[in-house]
Amino acid sequence: MSLELVDVTWMAGYRKIIHDVSLKVRPGEFLGLIGPNGSGKTSLMSILAGVRRPLRGKALMGGMEMHKMGRRKLAQNIGFVEQQADTTDRLTVREAVSLGRIPYLSLLSPWSSRDDEQVARALLDVDMADMAGRYWQTLSGGEKQRVHIARALAQEPKFLLLDEPTNHLDVRHQLGLLELVRALKVTAVAALHDLNHAALFCDRIAVMSEGQLVAVGTPAEILTPALLQDVFGVTAVVEQDMQGKCHIRYAVSEKQMPGA
Ligand SMILES: Nc1ncnc2c1ncn2[C@@H]1O[C@H](COP(=O)(O)OP(=O)(O)OP(=O)(O)O)[C@@H](O)[C@H]1O
């Protein structure tokens, strides 16, 4: 099953935020979405997740328009981890992750041991099993982020959409999370600010600039010094290692060096 945007335009008030974007997420791939602040990554992710409806164009899951599908069907297929999602509810970590099972529950299909197993597995996946009894409000920013991801994993999604998932995470958990996403049997899309992470973990990278999709391709195709200069306004050297993985070294002017 694929996730696809066809000529999508989205406006906030009178301002066009997303301009005629067409993008097909390939089954099984890990697609990175990169672009400067305000380029439209979050807006595009929420359209891909079916949370926002395009003003023009189509957002399709398995060839069907998402706004015509029920919330339950969307939630059984798409796990979406938004930026800065918070709650004031008095929930434990386990209860927060259990919310991911709601799309599967009904009067005829009440909570079962299978739901317990999915919640336990999701907590293990994000390294939060030993904090399952802790209250949400007592968690650090990084721990909350890992719980959000566990909640999305508990949905057993076919598509995992992550908006800047490594925010708040220390370097071990950043790498652990991206390794986990790669290892999962899901199609994943993540908005990422760290371009070296995108280069290391993503199969393809899509680049947003001023609301437009300006490039899509493999990390080696996309992460060129010319694109980094054009889109991000930075000077960088891009090296490839023996495995063909790109590594970006940014050039910092003398004035910005410590002690200058
Ligand atoms: N509901 C809204 N109303 C008005 N403007 C909006 C709305 N949502 C987004 N925008 C504007 O649209 C532009 C794109 O925002 P978006 O959050 O999609 O960018 P982004 O690439 O995710 O940015 P960042 O990297 O800073 O998170 C920004 O200029 C933002 O201010």
py3Dmol code that shows the C-alpha trace and the ligand (Angstrom):
import py3Dmol

protein = """\
ATOM      1  CA  MET A   1       0.000   0.000   0.000  1.00  0.00           C
ATOM      2  CA  SER A   2       1.262   3.474  -0.820  1.00  0.00           C
ATOM      3  CA  LEU A   3       0.779   6.970   0.498  1.00  0.00           C
ATOM      4  CA  GLU A   4       0.605   9.632  -2.162  1.00  0.00           C
ATOM      5  CA  LEU A   5       0.049  13.353  -2.612  1.00  0.00           C
ATOM      6  CA  VAL A   6      -1.101  14.555  -6.031  1.00  0.00           C
ATOM      7  CA  ASP A   7      -0.775  18.290  -6.813  1.00  0.00           C
ATOM      8  CA  VAL A   8      -1.528  19.234  -3.226  1.00  0.00           C
ATOM      9  CA  THR A   9      -2.019  22.862  -2.260  1.00  0.00           C
ATOM     10  CA  TRP A  10      -2.830  23.968   1.285  1.00  0.00           C
ATOM     11  CA  MET A  11      -3.507  27.441   2.632  1.00  0.00           C
ATOM     12  CA  ALA A  12      -3.645  28.915   6.123  1.00  0.00           C
ATOM     13  CA  GLY A  13      -6.022  31.867   5.871  1.00  0.00           C
ATOM     14  CA  TYR A  14      -5.056  33.697   2.688  1.00  0.00           C
ATOM     15  CA  ARG A  15      -1.472  32.426   2.762  1.00  0.00           C
ATOM     16  CA  LYS A  16      -0.432  29.549   0.536  1.00  0.00           C
ATOM     17  CA  ILE A  17       1.754  27.282   2.673  1.00  0.00           C
ATOM     18  CA  ILE A  18       2.052  24.202   0.402  1.00  0.00           C
ATOM     19  CA  HIS A  19       2.295  24.741  -3.347  1.00  0.00           C
ATOM     20  CA  ASP A  20       1.329  21.957  -5.787  1.00  0.00           C
ATOM     21  CA  VAL A  21       3.226  19.137  -4.104  1.00  0.00           C
ATOM     22  CA  SER A  22       3.181  15.656  -5.629  1.00  0.00           C
ATOM     23  CA  LEU A  23       4.968  12.924  -3.695  1.00  0.00           C
ATOM     24  CA  LYS A  24       4.664   9.145  -3.657  1.00  0.00           C
ATOM     25  CA  VAL A  25       5.949   7.362  -0.570  1.00  0.00           C
ATOM     26  CA  ARG A  26       7.130   3.925  -1.670  1.00  0.00           C
ATOM     27  CA  PRO A  27       6.030   0.876   0.322  1.00  0.00           C
ATOM     28  CA  GLY A  28       8.694  -0.139   2.864  1.00  0.00           C
ATOM     29  CA  GLU A  29      10.921   2.877   2.432  1.00  0.00           C
ATOM     30  CA  PHE A  30      12.227   5.297   5.041  1.00  0.00           C
ATOM     31  CA  LEU A  31      11.744   8.748   3.510  1.00  0.00           C
ATOM     32  CA  GLY A  32      13.364  11.774   5.123  1.00  0.00           C
ATOM     33  CA  LEU A  33      11.719  15.185   4.757  1.00  0.00           C
ATOM     34  CA  ILE A  34      14.185  18.039   5.073  1.00  0.00           C
ATOM     35  CA  GLY A  35      14.020  21.800   4.587  1.00  0.00           C
ATOM     36  CA  PRO A  36      14.688  25.056   6.424  1.00  0.00           C
ATOM     37  CA  ASN A  37      12.472  26.369   9.254  1.00  0.00           C
ATOM     38  CA  GLY A  38       9.082  27.383   7.921  1.00  0.00           C
ATOM     39  CA  SER A  39       9.505  25.547   4.602  1.00  0.00           C
ATOM     40  CA  GLY A  40       6.319  23.506   5.168  1.00  0.00           C
ATOM     41  CA  LYS A  41       7.512  20.154   6.534  1.00  0.00           C
ATOM     42  CA  THR A  42       5.023  19.992   9.417  1.00  0.00           C
ATOM     43  CA  SER A  43       2.173  21.166   7.181  1.00  0.00           C
ATOM     44  CA  LEU A  44       3.058  18.492   4.617  1.00  0.00           C
ATOM     45  CA  MET A  45       3.336  15.777   7.292  1.00  0.00           C
ATOM     46  CA  SER A  46      -0.122  16.565   8.632  1.00  0.00           C
ATOM     47  CA  ILE A  47      -1.578  16.314   5.113  1.00  0.00           C
ATOM     48  CA  LEU A  48       0.224  12.973   4.613  1.00  0.00           C
ATOM     49  CA  ALA A  49      -1.212  11.804   7.952  1.00  0.00           C
ATOM     50  CA  GLY A  50      -4.757  12.718   6.901  1.00  0.00           C
ATOM     51  CA  VAL A  51      -5.031  15.281   9.716  1.00  0.00           C
ATOM     52  CA  ARG A  52      -5.304  18.197   7.290  1.00  0.00           C
ATOM     53  CA  ARG A  53      -7.249  18.081   4.063  1.00  0.00           C
ATOM     54  CA  PRO A  54      -5.650  19.639   0.980  1.00  0.00           C
ATOM     55  CA  LEU A  55      -7.393  22.709  -0.406  1.00  0.00           C
ATOM     56  CA  ARG A  56      -6.622  21.433  -3.901  1.00  0.00           C
ATOM     57  CA  GLY A  57      -5.213  18.119  -5.075  1.00  0.00           C
ATOM     58  CA  LYS A  58      -5.471  14.705  -3.445  1.00  0.00           C
ATOM     59  CA  ALA A  59      -3.988  12.916  -0.442  1.00  0.00           C
ATOM     60  CA  LEU A  60      -4.294   9.180  -1.078  1.00  0.00           C
ATOM     61  CA  MET A  61      -3.740   6.028   0.963  1.00  0.00           C
ATOM     62  CA  GLY A  62      -3.829   2.859  -1.107  1.00  0.00           C
ATOM     63  CA  GLY A  63      -5.321   4.954  -3.930  1.00  0.00           C
ATOM     64  CA  MET A  64      -8.269   6.216  -1.800  1.00  0.00           C
ATOM     65  CA  GLU A  65      -8.711   9.817  -0.689  1.00  0.00           C
ATOM     66  CA  MET A  66      -7.954  10.018   2.999  1.00  0.00           C
ATOM     67  CA  HIS A  67     -10.672  12.513   3.911  1.00  0.00           C
ATOM     68  CA  LYS A  68     -13.245   9.967   2.723  1.00  0.00           C
ATOM     69  CA  MET A  69     -11.934   7.320   5.151  1.00  0.00           C
ATOM     70  CA  GLY A  70     -13.052   7.083   8.760  1.00  0.00           C
ATOM     71  CA  ARG A  71     -10.730   8.150  11.600  1.00  0.00           C
ATOM     72  CA  ARG A  72     -10.559   4.532  12.790  1.00  0.00           C
ATOM     73  CA  LYS A  73      -9.364   3.204   9.448  1.00  0.00           C
ATOM     74  CA  LEU A  74      -6.758   5.974   9.211  1.00  0.00           C
ATOM     75  CA  ALA A  75      -5.545   5.262  12.748  1.00  0.00           C
ATOM     76  CA  GLN A  76      -5.232   1.532  12.002  1.00  0.00           C
ATOM     77  CA  ASN A  77      -2.871   2.391   9.179  1.00  0.00           C
ATOM     78  CA  ILE A  78      -1.069   5.610  10.095  1.00  0.00           C
ATOM     79  CA  GLY A  79       0.824   6.310  13.310  1.00  0.00           C
ATOM     80  CA  PHE A  80       1.603  10.022  13.509  1.00  0.00           C
ATOM     81  CA  VAL A  81       3.960  11.527  16.065  1.00  0.00           C
ATOM     82  CA  GLU A  82       3.509  15.285  16.022  1.00  0.00           C
ATOM     83  CA  GLN A  83       5.892  17.886  17.373  1.00  0.00           C
ATOM     84  CA  GLN A  84       5.299  19.151  20.890  1.00  0.00           C
ATOM     85  CA  ALA A  85       2.200  17.055  21.537  1.00  0.00           C
ATOM     86  CA  ASP A  86       1.409  17.231  25.255  1.00  0.00           C
ATOM     87  CA  THR A  87      -1.405  16.334  27.623  1.00  0.00           C
ATOM     88  CA  THR A  88      -2.609  17.616  30.981  1.00  0.00           C
ATOM     89  CA  ASP A  89      -4.350  14.297  31.708  1.00  0.00           C
ATOM     90  CA  ARG A  90      -3.044  12.306  34.648  1.00  0.00           C
ATOM     91  CA  LEU A  91      -1.789   9.310  32.705  1.00  0.00           C
ATOM     92  CA  THR A  92       0.887   6.747  33.365  1.00  0.00           C
ATOM     93  CA  VAL A  93       3.326   5.863  30.622  1.00  0.00           C
ATOM     94  CA  ARG A  94       1.556   2.514  30.095  1.00  0.00           C
ATOM     95  CA  GLU A  95      -1.842   4.239  29.849  1.00  0.00           C
ATOM     96  CA  ALA A  96      -0.478   6.769  27.348  1.00  0.00           C
ATOM     97  CA  VAL A  97       0.890   3.979  25.145  1.00  0.00           C
ATOM     98  CA  SER A  98      -2.371   2.024  25.503  1.00  0.00           C
ATOM     99  CA  LEU A  99      -4.157   4.882  23.712  1.00  0.00           C
ATOM    100  CA  GLY A 100      -2.504   3.520  20.573  1.00  0.00           C
ATOM    101  CA  ARG A 101      -4.792   0.453  20.814  1.00  0.00           C
ATOM    102  CA  ILE A 102      -8.050   2.455  20.688  1.00  0.00           C
ATOM    103  CA  PRO A 103      -8.490   2.038  16.890  1.00  0.00           C
ATOM    104  CA  TYR A 104      -8.728  -1.742  17.444  1.00  0.00           C
ATOM    105  CA  LEU A 105     -11.184  -1.735  20.355  1.00  0.00           C
ATOM    106  CA  SER A 106     -14.961  -2.037  20.159  1.00  0.00           C
ATOM    107  CA  LEU A 107     -17.821  -3.585  22.116  1.00  0.00           C
ATOM    108  CA  LEU A 108     -17.282  -6.814  20.197  1.00  0.00           C
ATOM    109  CA  SER A 109     -13.541  -6.600  20.487  1.00  0.00           C
ATOM    110  CA  PRO A 110     -12.643  -5.461  24.042  1.00  0.00           C
ATOM    111  CA  TRP A 111      -9.130  -5.101  25.460  1.00  0.00           C
ATOM    112  CA  SER A 112      -7.307  -8.458  25.329  1.00  0.00           C
ATOM    113  CA  SER A 113      -3.931 -10.012  26.104  1.00  0.00           C
ATOM    114  CA  ARG A 114      -2.893  -9.189  22.537  1.00  0.00           C
ATOM    115  CA  ASP A 115      -3.360  -5.480  23.328  1.00  0.00           C
ATOM    116  CA  ASP A 116      -1.215  -5.931  26.462  1.00  0.00           C
ATOM    117  CA  GLU A 117       1.472  -7.615  24.328  1.00  0.00           C
ATOM    118  CA  GLN A 118       1.512  -4.784  21.749  1.00  0.00           C
ATOM    119  CA  VAL A 119       1.814  -2.154  24.486  1.00  0.00           C
ATOM    120  CA  ALA A 120       4.631  -4.092  26.200  1.00  0.00           C
ATOM    121  CA  ARG A 121       6.493  -4.520  22.896  1.00  0.00           C
ATOM    122  CA  ALA A 122       6.155  -0.818  22.017  1.00  0.00           C
ATOM    123  CA  LEU A 123       7.493   0.165  25.461  1.00  0.00           C
ATOM    124  CA  LEU A 124      10.455  -2.192  25.009  1.00  0.00           C
ATOM    125  CA  ASP A 125      11.147  -0.858  21.506  1.00  0.00           C
ATOM    126  CA  VAL A 126      11.633   2.686  22.796  1.00  0.00           C
ATOM    127  CA  ASP A 127      13.504   1.610  25.939  1.00  0.00           C
ATOM    128  CA  MET A 128      10.754   2.780  28.315  1.00  0.00           C
ATOM    129  CA  ALA A 129       9.559  -0.531  29.779  1.00  0.00           C
ATOM    130  CA  ASP A 130      11.062   0.188  33.192  1.00  0.00           C
ATOM    131  CA  MET A 131       9.193   3.514  33.376  1.00  0.00           C
ATOM    132  CA  ALA A 132       5.761   2.090  32.480  1.00  0.00           C
ATOM    133  CA  GLY A 133       4.258   3.047  35.862  1.00  0.00           C
ATOM    134  CA  ARG A 134       5.579   6.631  35.886  1.00  0.00           C
ATOM    135  CA  TYR A 135       3.216   9.586  35.421  1.00  0.00           C
ATOM    136  CA  TRP A 136       3.456  11.536  32.137  1.00  0.00           C
ATOM    137  CA  GLN A 137       3.957  14.879  33.911  1.00  0.00           C
ATOM    138  CA  THR A 138       7.067  13.555  35.674  1.00  0.00           C
ATOM    139  CA  LEU A 139       8.891  12.636  32.435  1.00  0.00           C
ATOM    140  CA  SER A 140      11.693  14.580  30.746  1.00  0.00           C
ATOM    141  CA  GLY A 141      11.187  15.942  27.219  1.00  0.00           C
ATOM    142  CA  GLY A 142      13.108  13.027  25.706  1.00  0.00           C
ATOM    143  CA  GLU A 143      11.182  10.430  27.719  1.00  0.00           C
ATOM    144  CA  LYS A 144       7.875  11.991  26.620  1.00  0.00           C
ATOM    145  CA  GLN A 145       9.045  11.837  23.020  1.00  0.00           C
ATOM    146  CA  ARG A 146       9.820   8.128  23.370  1.00  0.00           C
ATOM    147  CA  VAL A 147       6.358   7.507  24.868  1.00  0.00           C
ATOM    148  CA  HIS A 148       4.732   9.286  21.904  1.00  0.00           C
ATOM    149  CA  ILE A 149       6.627   7.017  19.560  1.00  0.00           C
ATOM    150  CA  ALA A 150       5.620   3.946  21.573  1.00  0.00           C
ATOM    151  CA  ARG A 151       1.966   5.056  21.358  1.00  0.00           C
ATOM    152  CA  ALA A 152       2.299   5.275  17.571  1.00  0.00           C
ATOM    153  CA  LEU A 153       4.006   1.842  17.433  1.00  0.00           C
ATOM    154  CA  ALA A 154       1.211   0.326  19.553  1.00  0.00           C
ATOM    155  CA  GLN A 155      -1.132   1.288  16.701  1.00  0.00           C
ATOM    156  CA  GLU A 156       0.728  -1.324  14.574  1.00  0.00           C
ATOM    157  CA  PRO A 157       0.751   1.178  11.728  1.00  0.00           C
ATOM    158  CA  LYS A 158       1.659   0.437   8.146  1.00  0.00           C
ATOM    159  CA  PHE A 159       2.865   4.029   7.907  1.00  0.00           C
ATOM    160  CA  LEU A 160       4.818   5.706  10.663  1.00  0.00           C
ATOM    161  CA  LEU A 161       4.993   9.491  10.273  1.00  0.00           C
ATOM    162  CA  LEU A 162       7.352  11.321  12.593  1.00  0.00           C
ATOM    163  CA  ASP A 163       7.706  15.093  12.813  1.00  0.00           C
ATOM    164  CA  GLU A 164      11.211  15.853  14.085  1.00  0.00           C
ATOM    165  CA  PRO A 165      11.295  12.696  16.201  1.00  0.00           C
ATOM    166  CA  THR A 166      14.827  13.193  17.492  1.00  0.00           C
ATOM    167  CA  ASN A 167      14.060  16.563  19.158  1.00  0.00           C
ATOM    168  CA  HIS A 168      14.813  16.333  22.877  1.00  0.00           C
ATOM    169  CA  LEU A 169      16.639  13.025  22.528  1.00  0.00           C
ATOM    170  CA  ASP A 170      20.251  12.534  23.585  1.00  0.00           C
ATOM    171  CA  VAL A 171      22.600  11.219  20.927  1.00  0.00           C
ATOM    172  CA  ARG A 172      22.266   7.542  21.930  1.00  0.00           C
ATOM    173  CA  HIS A 173      18.476   7.718  21.822  1.00  0.00           C
ATOM    174  CA  GLN A 174      18.551   9.712  18.533  1.00  0.00           C
ATOM    175  CA  LEU A 175      20.576   6.981  16.855  1.00  0.00           C
ATOM    176  CA  GLY A 176      18.592   4.227  18.612  1.00  0.00           C
ATOM    177  CA  LEU A 177      15.313   5.697  17.408  1.00  0.00           C
ATOM    178  CA  LEU A 178      16.431   6.018  13.790  1.00  0.00           C
ATOM    179  CA  GLU A 179      17.866   2.471  13.865  1.00  0.00           C
ATOM    180  CA  LEU A 180      14.560   1.251  15.272  1.00  0.00           C
ATOM    181  CA  VAL A 181      12.555   2.996  12.530  1.00  0.00           C
ATOM    182  CA  ARG A 182      14.821   1.434   9.915  1.00  0.00           C
ATOM    183  CA  ALA A 183      14.403  -2.016  11.433  1.00  0.00           C
ATOM    184  CA  LEU A 184      10.596  -1.862  11.700  1.00  0.00           C
ATOM    185  CA  LYS A 185       8.462  -3.423   8.987  1.00  0.00           C
ATOM    186  CA  VAL A 186       6.729  -0.128   8.257  1.00  0.00           C
ATOM    187  CA  THR A 187       6.856   2.574   5.652  1.00  0.00           C
ATOM    188  CA  ALA A 188       8.283   5.581   7.469  1.00  0.00           C
ATOM    189  CA  VAL A 189       8.425   9.304   6.785  1.00  0.00           C
ATOM    190  CA  ALA A 190      10.338  11.563   9.163  1.00  0.00           C
ATOM    191  CA  ALA A 191      10.888  15.313   9.090  1.00  0.00           C
ATOM    192  CA  LEU A 192      14.510  15.682  10.135  1.00  0.00           C
ATOM    193  CA  HIS A 193      16.735  18.681  10.774  1.00  0.00           C
ATOM    194  CA  ASP A 194      19.977  16.719  11.096  1.00  0.00           C
ATOM    195  CA  LEU A 195      21.013  16.153   7.490  1.00  0.00           C
ATOM    196  CA  ASN A 196      23.684  13.636   8.475  1.00  0.00           C
ATOM    197  CA  HIS A 197      20.955  11.547  10.131  1.00  0.00           C
ATOM    198  CA  ALA A 198      18.900  11.773   6.947  1.00  0.00           C
ATOM    199  CA  ALA A 199      21.969  10.694   4.953  1.00  0.00           C
ATOM    200  CA  LEU A 200      22.721   7.750   7.252  1.00  0.00           C
ATOM    201  CA  PHE A 201      19.265   6.308   7.751  1.00  0.00           C
ATOM    202  CA  CYS A 202      16.928   7.302   4.915  1.00  0.00           C
ATOM    203  CA  ASP A 203      16.432   5.454   1.632  1.00  0.00           C
ATOM    204  CA  ARG A 204      15.308   8.667  -0.031  1.00  0.00           C
ATOM    205  CA  ILE A 205      15.141  12.309   0.924  1.00  0.00           C
ATOM    206  CA  ALA A 206      12.494  14.868  -0.080  1.00  0.00           C
ATOM    207  CA  VAL A 207      13.423  18.545   0.151  1.00  0.00           C
ATOM    208  CA  MET A 208      10.960  21.333   0.956  1.00  0.00           C
ATOM    209  CA  SER A 209      11.741  24.985   0.284  1.00  0.00           C
ATOM    210  CA  GLU A 210       9.219  27.812   0.654  1.00  0.00           C
ATOM    211  CA  GLY A 211       6.277  25.419   0.481  1.00  0.00           C
ATOM    212  CA  GLN A 212       7.477  23.619  -2.625  1.00  0.00           C
ATOM    213  CA  LEU A 213       8.955  20.182  -3.034  1.00  0.00           C
ATOM    214  CA  VAL A 214      12.206  21.011  -4.810  1.00  0.00           C
ATOM    215  CA  ALA A 215      13.953  17.620  -4.962  1.00  0.00           C
ATOM    216  CA  VAL A 216      13.431  13.921  -4.171  1.00  0.00           C
ATOM    217  CA  GLY A 217      16.089  11.232  -4.473  1.00  0.00           C
ATOM    218  CA  THR A 218      18.676   9.124  -2.708  1.00  0.00           C
ATOM    219  CA  PRO A 219      20.865  10.856  -0.109  1.00  0.00           C
ATOM    220  CA  ALA A 220      23.804  10.842  -2.552  1.00  0.00           C
ATOM    221  CA  GLU A 221      21.663  12.473  -5.247  1.00  0.00           C
ATOM    222  CA  ILE A 222      20.179  15.083  -2.930  1.00  0.00           C
ATOM    223  CA  LEU A 223      22.866  16.085  -0.466  1.00  0.00           C
ATOM    224  CA  THR A 224      25.165  17.992  -2.796  1.00  0.00           C
ATOM    225  CA  PRO A 225      27.089  21.162  -1.828  1.00  0.00           C
ATOM    226  CA  ALA A 226      25.028  23.070  -4.435  1.00  0.00           C
ATOM    227  CA  LEU A 227      21.666  22.031  -2.904  1.00  0.00           C
ATOM    228  CA  LEU A 228      22.866  22.720   0.638  1.00  0.00           C
ATOM    229  CA  GLN A 229      23.905  26.193  -0.482  1.00  0.00           C
ATOM    230  CA  ASP A 230      20.724  26.901  -2.476  1.00  0.00           C
ATOM    231  CA  VAL A 231      18.163  25.578   0.006  1.00  0.00           C
ATOM    232  CA  PHE A 232      19.845  26.015   3.398  1.00  0.00           C
ATOM    233  CA  GLY A 233      22.332  28.784   2.588  1.00  0.00           C
ATOM    234  CA  VAL A 234      25.260  26.842   4.072  1.00  0.00           C
ATOM    235  CA  THR A 235      28.659  25.963   2.688  1.00  0.00           C
ATOM    236  CA  ALA A 236      29.534  22.315   3.117  1.00  0.00           C
ATOM    237  CA  VAL A 237      31.740  19.520   1.883  1.00  0.00           C
ATOM    238  CA  VAL A 238      30.015  16.181   1.232  1.00  0.00           C
ATOM    239  CA  GLU A 239      32.097  13.016   1.507  1.00  0.00           C
ATOM    240  CA  GLN A 240      31.077   9.464   0.705  1.00  0.00           C
ATOM    241  CA  ASP A 241      32.334   6.541   2.788  1.00  0.00           C
ATOM    242  CA  MET A 242      33.119   3.002   1.598  1.00  0.00           C
ATOM    243  CA  GLN A 243      29.443   2.009   1.924  1.00  0.00           C
ATOM    244  CA  GLY A 244      28.409   4.971  -0.237  1.00  0.00           C
ATOM    245  CA  LYS A 245      26.932   6.860   2.754  1.00  0.00           C
ATOM    246  CA  CYS A 246      27.197  10.671   2.632  1.00  0.00           C
ATOM    247  CA  HIS A 247      28.790  12.651   5.436  1.00  0.00           C
ATOM    248  CA  ILE A 248      28.376  16.416   5.489  1.00  0.00           C
ATOM    249  CA  ARG A 249      31.048  18.693   6.929  1.00  0.00           C
ATOM    250  CA  TYR A 250      29.848  22.255   7.334  1.00  0.00           C
ATOM    251  CA  ALA A 251      32.249  25.122   6.708  1.00  0.00           C
ATOM    252  CA  VAL A 252      32.088  27.657   9.545  1.00  0.00           C
ATOM    253  CA  SER A 253      33.485  31.124   8.947  1.00  0.00           C
ATOM    254  CA  GLU A 254      36.444  32.203  11.122  1.00  0.00           C
ATOM    255  CA  LYS A 255      34.208  34.811  12.827  1.00  0.00           C
ATOM    256  CA  GLN A 256      31.913  32.097  14.200  1.00  0.00           C
ATOM    257  CA  MET A 257      34.725  29.955  15.638  1.00  0.00           C
ATOM    258  CA  PRO A 258      35.091  29.920  19.447  1.00  0.00           C
ATOM    259  CA  GLY A 259      37.815  32.327  20.573  1.00  0.00           C
ATOM    260  CA  ALA A 260      37.700  34.301  17.293  1.00  0.00           C
TER     261      ALA A 260
END
"""
ligand_1 = """\
31
LIG
N -2.259 27.247 10.914
C -1.389 28.129 10.399
N -1.716 29.434 10.277
C -0.852 30.344 9.748
N 0.369 30.021 9.311
C 0.751 28.744 9.396
C -0.085 27.731 9.942
N 0.564 26.550 9.905
C 1.771 26.812 9.362
N 1.882 28.125 9.063
C 3.048 28.802 8.446
O 3.423 28.006 7.350
C 4.835 27.966 7.202
C 5.306 26.519 7.217
O 5.143 26.019 8.524
P 5.570 24.542 8.915
O 5.375 24.391 10.394
O 4.867 23.596 8.022
O 7.132 24.567 8.558
P 8.317 23.590 8.987
O 9.139 23.370 7.760
O 7.783 22.389 9.677
O 9.110 24.518 10.000
P 10.102 24.135 11.249
O 11.335 23.516 10.669
O 10.388 25.509 11.828
O 9.356 23.250 12.193
C 5.416 28.811 8.346
O 5.699 30.100 7.862
C 4.269 28.847 9.350
O 4.310 30.044 10.100
"""
view = py3Dmol.view(width=600, height=400)
view.addModel(protein, "pdb")
view.setStyle({"model": 0}, {"cartoon": {"style": "trace"}})
view.addModel(ligand_1, "xyz")
view.setStyle({"model": 1}, {"stick": {}})
view.zoomTo()
view.show()
